[in-house]
Amino acid sequence: MSQILTANRLQVGEVVYWNSAKGWVESLTDAEVLAEGRAEAALKGAAEWVSKREVVAPYLFEVKVLGSEVTPVKIRERIRAAGPTVRRDLGKQAG
């Protein structure tokens, strides 16, 4: 199954996603969808960013890809992508 690498930006706690062409991006739509072999390599590579104190707690999560639409399999990742559920007038959900 396809996966995406995610973490939190250390300074502000914002959810970020890995894109090998752009680095860490804030939008799930900009995240790089990784095949099984590349996903593990990307996760190992994230250790460099952790040591630089750019991000914390990187991990992979599974996604479904239907055409150009990418959907996280677990609800937790859908919530993280949309932003906090307590204030729909601020942050990612306001846009």
DSSP file (Angstrom, degrees, kcal/mol; ACC not computed):
  #  RESIDUE AA STRUCTURE BP1 BP2  ACC     N-H-->O    O-->H-N    N-H-->O    O-->H-N    TCO  KAPPA ALPHA  PHI   PSI    X-CA   Y-CA   Z-CA
    1    1 A M              0   0    0      0, 0.0    63,-0.1     0, 0.0     2,-0.1   0.000 360.0 360.0 360.0 148.6    0.0    0.0    0.0
    2    2 A S        -     0   0    0     61,-0.5    61,-2.3    33,-0.1     2,-0.3  -0.382 360.0-166.2 -71.6 150.4    1.1    3.6   -0.7
    3    3 A Q  E     -AB  34  62A   0     31,-2.5    31,-3.6    59,-0.2     2,-0.4  -0.912  15.5-146.4-137.2 162.7    2.3    5.7    2.3
    4    4 A I  E     - B   0  61A   0     57,-2.2    57,-2.0    -2,-0.3     2,-0.5  -0.981  19.7-130.1-128.0 141.9    3.1    9.3    3.2
    5    5 A L  E     + B   0  60A   0     27,-0.4    13,-2.3    -2,-0.4     2,-0.3  -0.807  33.7 175.5 -92.3 129.2    5.8   10.4    5.6
    6    6 A T  E     +CB  17  59A   0     53,-2.9    53,-2.4    -2,-0.5     2,-0.3  -0.885  10.3 153.4-130.8 162.0    4.6   12.9    8.2
    7    7 A A  E     -C   16   0A   0      9,-1.9     9,-2.4    -2,-0.3     2,-0.4  -0.893  41.4 -96.1-162.2-172.6    6.0   14.7   11.3
    8    8 A N  E     -CB  15  56A   0     48,-1.9    48,-2.2    -2,-0.3     2,-0.4  -0.987  34.1-116.3-121.4 135.3    5.5   17.9   13.3
    9    9 A R  E  >  - B   0  55A   0      5,-3.1     4,-2.8    -2,-0.4     3,-0.3  -0.563  27.5-140.7 -67.6 125.2    7.5   21.0   12.7
   10   10 A L  T  4 S+     0   0    0     44,-2.2    -1,-0.1    -2,-0.4    45,-0.1   0.883  91.4  51.9 -61.2 -45.4    9.4   21.4   16.0
   11   11 A Q  T  4 S+     0   0    0     43,-0.4    -1,-0.2     1,-0.2    44,-0.1   0.846 130.1  12.6 -65.6 -34.9    9.2   25.2   16.4
   12   12 A V  T  4 S-     0   0    0     -3,-0.3    -2,-0.2     2,-0.1    -1,-0.2   0.523  92.9-122.5-122.2  -8.9    5.4   25.6   15.9
   13   13 A G     <  +     0   0    0     -4,-2.8    -3,-0.1     1,-0.2     3,-0.1   0.492  54.7 156.6  80.1   2.7    4.0   22.0   16.1
   14   14 A E        -     0   0    0     -5,-0.2    -5,-3.1    -6,-0.1     2,-0.3  -0.335  48.7-110.8 -63.9 140.2    2.4   22.2   12.7
   15   15 A V  E     -C    8   0A   0     -7,-0.2     2,-0.3    65,-0.2    -7,-0.2  -0.552  43.2-175.6 -69.0 133.0    1.8   18.9   10.9
   16   16 A V  E     -C    7   0A   0     -9,-2.4    -9,-1.9    -2,-0.3     2,-0.3  -0.922  14.6-151.0-131.9 159.5    4.1   18.6    7.9
   17   17 A Y  E     -CD   6  25A   0      8,-3.0     8,-3.1    -2,-0.3     2,-0.3  -0.927  23.8-109.2-129.7 151.8    4.5   16.0    5.1
   18   18 A W  E     + D   0  24A   0    -13,-2.3    14,-2.8    -2,-0.3     2,-0.3  -0.642  31.6 171.1 -88.5 137.1    7.5   14.9    3.1
   19   19 A N  E >>  - D   0  23A   0      4,-1.5     4,-3.6    -2,-0.3     3,-0.6  -0.934  24.9-149.7-138.8 115.4    8.1   15.8   -0.6
   20   20 A S  T 34 S+     0   0    0     -2,-0.3     4,-0.1     1,-0.3    -1,-0.1   0.749  98.1  47.1 -62.5 -23.6   11.5   14.9   -1.9
   21   21 A A  T 34 S+     0   0    0      2,-0.1    -1,-0.3     1,-0.1    -3,-0.0   0.782 128.2  22.9 -84.4 -28.5   11.4   17.8   -4.4
   22   22 A K  T <4 S-     0   0    0     -3,-0.6     2,-0.3     1,-0.4    -2,-0.2   0.557  96.2-135.0-115.1 -12.8   10.2   20.5   -1.9
   23   23 A G  E  < S+D   19   0A   0     -4,-3.6    -4,-1.5     2,-0.0     2,-0.4  -0.682  70.3   2.3  87.6-147.3   11.2   19.2    1.5
   24   24 A W  E    S-D   18   0A   0     -2,-0.3     2,-0.3    -6,-0.2    -6,-0.2  -0.644  73.9-172.8 -79.6 126.4    8.7   19.4    4.3
   25   25 A V  E     -D   17   0A   0     -8,-3.1    -8,-3.0    -2,-0.4    -2,-0.0  -0.830  25.8-139.7-119.5 156.9    5.3   20.8    3.1
   26   26 A E  S    S+     0   0    0     -2,-0.3     2,-0.4   -10,-0.2   -11,-0.1   0.640  78.4  74.5 -92.3 -15.7    2.2   21.8    5.1
   27   27 A S    >   -     0   0    0      1,-0.1     3,-1.2   -10,-0.1     4,-0.5  -0.833  68.4-143.7-106.7 135.9   -0.5   20.4    2.8
   28   28 A L  G >  S+     0   0    0     -2,-0.4     3,-1.2     1,-0.3    -1,-0.1   0.845 103.5  62.2 -59.5 -33.9   -1.4   16.8    2.4
   29   29 A T  G 3  S+     0   0    0      1,-0.3    -1,-0.3    -3,-0.0    -3,-0.0   0.736 103.9  48.7 -66.9 -20.8   -2.0   17.5   -1.3
   30   30 A D  G <  S+     0   0    0     -3,-1.2    -1,-0.3     2,-0.1    -2,-0.2   0.491  89.2 111.9 -93.3  -4.9    1.6   18.5   -1.7
   31   31 A A  S <  S-     0   0    0     -3,-1.2     2,-0.5    -4,-0.5   -12,-0.2  -0.320  72.3-116.2 -69.8 150.9    2.9   15.4    0.1
   32   32 A E        -     0   0    0    -14,-2.8     2,-0.6   -27,-0.2   -27,-0.4  -0.771  21.0-136.8 -88.0 127.0    4.8   12.7   -1.9
   33   33 A V        -     0   0    0     -2,-0.5     2,-0.4   -29,-0.1   -29,-0.2  -0.754  26.1-153.6 -84.0 124.0    3.1    9.4   -2.1
   34   34 A L  B     -A    3   0A   0    -31,-3.6   -31,-2.5    -2,-0.6     2,-0.1  -0.829   8.9-133.6-109.4 135.2    5.7    6.7   -1.5
   35   35 A A     >  -     0   0    0     -2,-0.4     4,-2.3   -33,-0.2     3,-0.2  -0.363  44.0 -91.3 -74.3 165.6    5.8    3.1   -2.7
   36   36 A E  H  > S+     0   0    0      1,-0.2     4,-1.3     2,-0.2    -1,-0.1   0.861 123.5  43.4 -50.7 -50.8    6.7    0.5   -0.1
   37   37 A G  H  > S+     0   0    0      1,-0.2     4,-1.2     2,-0.2    -1,-0.2   0.886 116.7  46.3 -65.4 -40.2   10.5    0.5   -0.7
   38   38 A R  H  > S+     0   0    0     -3,-0.2     4,-2.3     1,-0.2    -1,-0.2   0.788 104.2  63.9 -73.4 -28.0   10.9    4.2   -0.9
   39   39 A A  H  X S+     0   0    0     -4,-2.3     4,-2.2     1,-0.2    -1,-0.2   0.935 102.9  46.1 -63.4 -47.2    8.7    4.8    2.2
   40   40 A E  H  X S+     0   0    0     -4,-1.3     4,-2.1     1,-0.2    -1,-0.2   0.886 112.6  51.1 -64.0 -38.7   11.1    3.1    4.5
   41   41 A A  H  X S+     0   0    0     -4,-1.2     4,-2.2     2,-0.2    -1,-0.2   0.899 109.9  49.9 -64.8 -40.5   14.1    4.9    3.0
   42   42 A A  H  X S+     0   0    0     -4,-2.3     4,-1.3     2,-0.2    -2,-0.2   0.897 109.1  52.0 -64.9 -40.3   12.3    8.3    3.4
   43   43 A L  H  < S+     0   0    0     -4,-2.2     4,-0.5     1,-0.2     3,-0.3   0.916 110.3  47.9 -63.2 -42.6   11.6    7.4    7.1
   44   44 A K  H >< S+     0   0    0     -4,-2.1     3,-1.2     1,-0.2     4,-0.3   0.891 109.6  54.1 -63.3 -39.1   15.2    6.6    7.7
   45   45 A G  H >X S+     0   0    0     -4,-2.2     3,-1.3     1,-0.2     4,-0.6   0.750  93.7  70.7 -66.5 -24.3   16.2    9.9    6.0
   46   46 A A  H 3X S+     0   0    0     -4,-1.3     4,-1.9    -3,-0.3     3,-0.4   0.729  79.5  77.1 -65.8 -21.1   13.9   11.8    8.3
   47   47 A A  H <> S+     0   0    0     -3,-1.2     4,-2.4    -4,-0.5    -1,-0.3   0.843  88.1  58.7 -58.2 -33.0   16.4   11.1   11.1
   48   48 A E  H <> S+     0   0    0     -3,-1.3     4,-1.4    -4,-0.3    -1,-0.2   0.910 106.0  47.4 -61.7 -42.2   18.6   13.9    9.6
   49   49 A W  H  <>S+     0   0    0     -4,-0.6     5,-2.6    -3,-0.4     6,-0.9   0.832 110.5  52.5 -70.0 -32.3   15.8   16.4   10.0
   50   50 A V  H ><5S+     0   0    0     -4,-1.9     3,-1.4     1,-0.2    -2,-0.2   0.922 108.0  50.5 -66.8 -44.0   15.2   15.3   13.6
   51   51 A S  H 3<5S+     0   0    0     -4,-2.4    -2,-0.2     1,-0.3    -1,-0.2   0.799 108.7  52.3 -65.8 -27.6   18.8   15.7   14.5
   52   52 A K  T 3<5S-     0   0    0     -4,-1.4    -1,-0.3    -5,-0.2    -2,-0.2   0.493 113.9-122.6 -81.6  -4.3   18.7   19.3   13.0
   53   53 A R  T < 5S+     0   0    0     -3,-1.4    -3,-0.2     2,-0.2   -42,-0.2   0.833  78.6 121.4  62.6  35.8   15.7   19.9   15.2
   54   54 A E  S   <S+     0   0    0     -5,-2.6   -44,-2.2     1,-0.3   -43,-0.4   0.844  77.5   9.9 -88.5 -43.2   13.5   20.8   12.3
   55   55 A V  E     -B    9   0A   0     -6,-0.9     2,-0.3   -46,-0.3    -1,-0.3  -0.886  64.5-150.4-134.0 163.8   10.8   18.1   12.9
   56   56 A V  E     +B    8   0A   0    -48,-2.2   -48,-1.9    -2,-0.3    -6,-0.0  -0.947  67.6  12.8-132.0 155.9    9.9   15.6   15.5
   57   57 A A  E     -     0   0A   0     -2,-0.3    -1,-0.1   -50,-0.2     2,-0.1   0.852  70.0-169.6  53.6  50.5    8.2   12.2   15.6
   58   58 A P  E     +     0   0A   0      0, 0.0     2,-0.3     0, 0.0   -51,-0.2  -0.441  15.7 156.7 -69.1 143.8    8.3   11.3   11.9
   59   59 A Y  E     -B    6   0A   0    -53,-2.4   -53,-2.9    -2,-0.1     2,-0.3  -0.977  37.0-111.7-158.3 165.4    6.3    8.3   10.8
   60   60 A L  E     -B    5   0A   0     -2,-0.3     2,-0.3   -55,-0.2   -55,-0.2  -0.750  26.3-171.7-100.4 147.3    4.6    6.7    7.8
   61   61 A F  E     -B    4   0A   0    -57,-2.0   -57,-2.2    -2,-0.3     2,-0.2  -0.991  25.4-109.5-137.8 151.6    0.9    6.3    7.3
   62   62 A E  E     -B    3   0A   0     -2,-0.3    11,-2.3   -59,-0.2    12,-0.5  -0.485  32.7-173.6 -81.6 145.1   -1.1    4.5    4.6
   63   63 A V  E     -E   72   0B   0    -61,-2.3   -61,-0.5     9,-0.3     2,-0.4  -0.952  21.5-131.6-133.5 154.3   -3.1    6.2    2.0
   64   64 A K  E     -E   71   0B   0      7,-3.1     7,-2.6    -2,-0.3     2,-0.6  -0.894  20.3-154.8-100.9 136.3   -5.5    5.2   -0.8
   65   65 A V  E     +E   70   0B   0     -2,-0.4     2,-0.5     5,-0.2     5,-0.2  -0.956  17.0 173.3-116.8 117.0   -4.9    6.7   -4.2
   66   66 A L  E >   -E   69   0B   0      3,-2.7     3,-2.1    -2,-0.6     2,-0.4  -0.918  68.5 -53.9-122.9 102.6   -7.8    7.0   -6.6
   67   67 A G  T 3  S-     0   0    0     -2,-0.5     0, 0.0     1,-0.3     0, 0.0  -0.554 121.5 -21.7  65.9-119.9   -6.8    8.9   -9.7
   68   68 A S  T 3  S+     0   0    0     -2,-0.4     2,-0.5    -3,-0.1    -1,-0.3   0.399 117.4 101.8 -99.7   1.4   -5.3   12.1   -8.4
   69   69 A E  E <   -E   66   0B   0     -3,-2.1    -3,-2.7     2,-0.0     2,-0.5  -0.756  52.6-165.6 -93.4 128.7   -7.1   11.9   -5.1
   70   70 A V  E     -E   65   0B   0     -2,-0.5    -5,-0.2    -5,-0.2    -2,-0.0  -0.956   8.5-178.8-113.6 125.2   -5.1   10.8   -2.0
   71   71 A T  E     -E   64   0B   0     -7,-2.6    -7,-3.1    -2,-0.5     7,-0.1  -0.986  27.5-122.5-127.4 125.8   -7.0    9.8    1.1
   72   72 A P  E     -E   63   0B   0      0, 0.0    -9,-0.3     0, 0.0     6,-0.1  -0.380  15.8-140.2 -61.2 142.0   -5.5    8.7    4.4
   73   73 A V  S    S+     0   0    0    -11,-2.3     2,-0.3    -2,-0.0   -10,-0.1   0.903  83.6  60.6 -70.6 -42.4   -6.8    5.3    5.5
   74   74 A K  S >> S-     0   0    0    -12,-0.5     4,-1.2     1,-0.1     3,-0.6  -0.664  79.2-133.6 -94.6 143.7   -7.1    6.2    9.2
   75   75 A I  H 3> S+     0   0    0     -2,-0.3     4,-2.4     1,-0.2     5,-0.2   0.825 103.1  67.0 -60.8 -33.5   -9.3    8.9   10.5
   76   76 A R  H 3> S+     0   0    0      1,-0.2     4,-2.3     2,-0.2    -1,-0.2   0.908 102.7  45.6 -54.6 -44.0   -6.5   10.2   12.7
   77   77 A E  H <> S+     0   0    0     -3,-0.6     4,-1.9     2,-0.2    -1,-0.2   0.808 108.9  55.1 -74.1 -29.1   -4.6   11.3    9.6
   78   78 A R  H  X S+     0   0    0     -4,-1.2     4,-1.5     2,-0.2    -1,-0.2   0.907 110.6  46.5 -66.3 -40.7   -7.6   12.9    8.0
   79   79 A I  H  X S+     0   0    0     -4,-2.4     4,-1.7     2,-0.2    -2,-0.2   0.929 111.1  51.0 -65.8 -45.7   -8.1   15.0   11.2
   80   80 A R  H  < S+     0   0    0     -4,-2.3    -1,-0.2     1,-0.2   -65,-0.2   0.876 110.5  50.3 -59.8 -37.4   -4.3   15.9   11.3
   81   81 A A  H  < S+     0   0    0     -4,-1.9   -53,-0.2     1,-0.2    -1,-0.2   0.835 113.3  44.9 -69.6 -32.8   -4.6   17.0    7.6
   82   82 A A  H  < S-     0   0    0     -4,-1.5    11,-0.2     1,-0.2    -1,-0.2   0.689 110.1-126.5 -85.6 -19.6   -7.6   19.1    8.2
   83   83 A G     <  -     0   0    0     -4,-1.7    -1,-0.2     9,-0.2    -2,-0.1  -0.406  55.4 -11.4  98.9-180.0   -6.3   20.8   11.4
   84   84 A P        -     0   0    0      0, 0.0     3,-0.3     0, 0.0     9,-0.2  -0.170  52.4-147.1 -55.5 142.6   -7.8   21.1   14.9
   85   85 A T  S    S+     0   0    0      1,-0.2     3,-0.2     3,-0.0    -2,-0.0   0.501  88.3  69.8 -89.0  -4.6  -11.5   20.1   15.1
   86   86 A V  S    S+     0   0    0      1,-0.2     2,-0.3     2,-0.0    -1,-0.2   0.690 103.1  37.1 -89.4 -18.3  -12.3   22.6   17.8
   87   87 A R    >   +     0   0    0     -3,-0.3     3,-1.2     3,-0.1    -1,-0.2  -0.771  54.6 170.7-136.5  90.5  -12.0   25.8   15.7
   88   88 A R  T 3  S+     0   0    0     -2,-0.3    -1,-0.1     1,-0.2    -2,-0.0   0.578  78.8  65.2 -75.7  -8.1  -13.3   25.5   12.2
   89   89 A D  T 3  S+     0   0    0      5,-0.1     2,-0.3     6,-0.1    -1,-0.2   0.485 101.9  54.0 -91.3  -3.1  -12.9   29.3   11.7
   90   90 A L  S X> S+     0   0    0     -3,-1.2     3,-0.7    -6,-0.1     4,-0.5  -0.845  97.5   0.5-126.1 162.1   -9.1   29.2   12.1
   91   91 A G  H >> S-     0   0    0     -2,-0.3     3,-0.9     1,-0.2     4,-0.8  -0.199 117.8 -14.0  67.4-149.2   -6.2   27.4   10.5
   92   92 A K  H >4 S+     0   0    0      1,-0.3     3,-0.5     2,-0.2    -1,-0.2   0.812 132.9  56.3 -61.9 -34.4   -6.5   24.9    7.7
   93   93 A Q  H <4 S+     0   0    0     -3,-0.7    -1,-0.3   -11,-0.2    -2,-0.2   0.748  99.1  60.3 -74.1 -22.2  -10.2   24.4    8.1
   94   94 A A  H <<        0   0    0     -3,-0.9    -1,-0.2    -4,-0.5    -2,-0.2   0.781 360.0 360.0 -73.9 -25.8  -11.0   28.1    7.6
   95   95 A G    <<        0   0    0     -4,-0.8    -1,-0.2    -3,-0.5    -2,-0.2   0.472 360.0 360.0 -79.9 360.0   -9.4   28.1    4.1
